[in-house]
Amino acid sequence: MKIYEYEPEDFIPLLTIVGCYCTCQGRILLLKRHPETFSPEKWCLPAGKLEPNESRLEGARRELHEETGLTPENLIPLGTVYLSFPDYAYDFAIYHAPFEKEPALHLDLNEHTEALWVTHDEALQLPLIQGGDRILNYCKKSRS
């Protein structure tokens, strides 16, 4: 797998993923994937597939709400990363969702079994979805 911060030449994404880098008091929100989903029991940002005729921003809002119950007023574009695997590729549009105080979460237990607010360093110690460490580093750098 390769991750690019700029769209590679001849990059043909199979799909677009949209997600949110939620922060609160120096911590980020990670979700643990359900054992029967893609990348089972790995930690990741709230994210999912963009639906047809949906803007990236609309998709990020929808996914965040579906997975956590959160509906932030303000989503700030962080950027897009491009992931290339041997058999497919996708682009991942990421938005920053800042929270002043830790919000109550309502997880979709069909997709995720746990949620944690952790520091960046703590996040890197968790079993992350493939490429998750590089995505978190990209998010941290993009906010600076």
Disulfide bonds with the S-S distance in Angstrom:
none
